[in-house]
Amino acid sequence: MRMLEARFHPQRKAVGDFIVVGHVVWKSERARPVVQASTELLTLREQATLLSKVHYLVSISARESFERLQDLRSQFWSFVEIH
């Protein structure tokens, strides 16, 4: 199983701070990724918007999404492999 942590980096926070939006999980090599919301996200008003954006980023990365999401160049988003 492979997993990426989806992190949102809001501009209004100090450098280095981020919100864990959820996890993108691949249960097998050929499985499609599944987005799981984090408990941290449930406390935010913007939860639907942030989760929707993660779903969008996963969908546009299509094949090789595990690698593409990690290579994403964005000041607001990062995807970090976790074990």
N, C-alpha and C positions, 0 to 999 in steps of 0.2 A: 504494500500500500504506500502511495506517495501522497504528501500533503504540503500545501503552501499556506502560509498565514497571510491573509489579505489585510494590509495596513493602510489607513488613511492618515495623511499628514496635513492637518488644517494649518493654514497660514497664521491664524491668530494665536497659536500656541508657540511656546519656546522651541527652538531648534532641538530636534531629537525626540520630541514628544509625538506620539501617534496614538491612534485608536485602532484596536484590533476589531475589524469588521466581521471577520469570520475566517473559515478555513475552506480551501478548495481541495477536495479529496478525490483521488483516483484509487478505486478498490483493486483494480488490476491493470495490467499493461494496456489492454484494449478497451477498458471501460471509459465511459464519458465522465468528465469531472462533475462532482456534486458540490454545491456551495452550502455550507452549514454556518448559520449565523452564530456569532459569539454572544456570550451572556453580557459582556460589556456593552454591546450594541443595543441591547434591550432597554437601557437606561436613557437613550438619546432620542430626542424628538425627530431627528433626521434619519432614523433607522431604515425606513422604507427606501428613501432616496439612496443612501449609501449601499444598501444591499442590492438594489436595482443596478447600480453602477458596477458592482463586482460581477453580477450576472452578465452584464453587457460586455465587460472586459474579457470574461471567460469565453463568451460566445464569439467575439471577433478574433480571438486568438486561434480558434479552430484546431486543426491538427498541430501537434507539437506545442500545445498550450502550456504544458509544464515548463518548458524552456522559454517560450515567448513571454509568459507572464513575469518570469524572473528577470528577463532582459528589458522589460518595459521602462522607458525613460519618462518619468513624470514627477513633478514636484509634489503632487498630492497622493500618489499611490505607489506602494511597493508590495512585492510578493516574495516572501522569504520561506525557504524550505525548512520544515521542522520535522522532527522524528518522534 
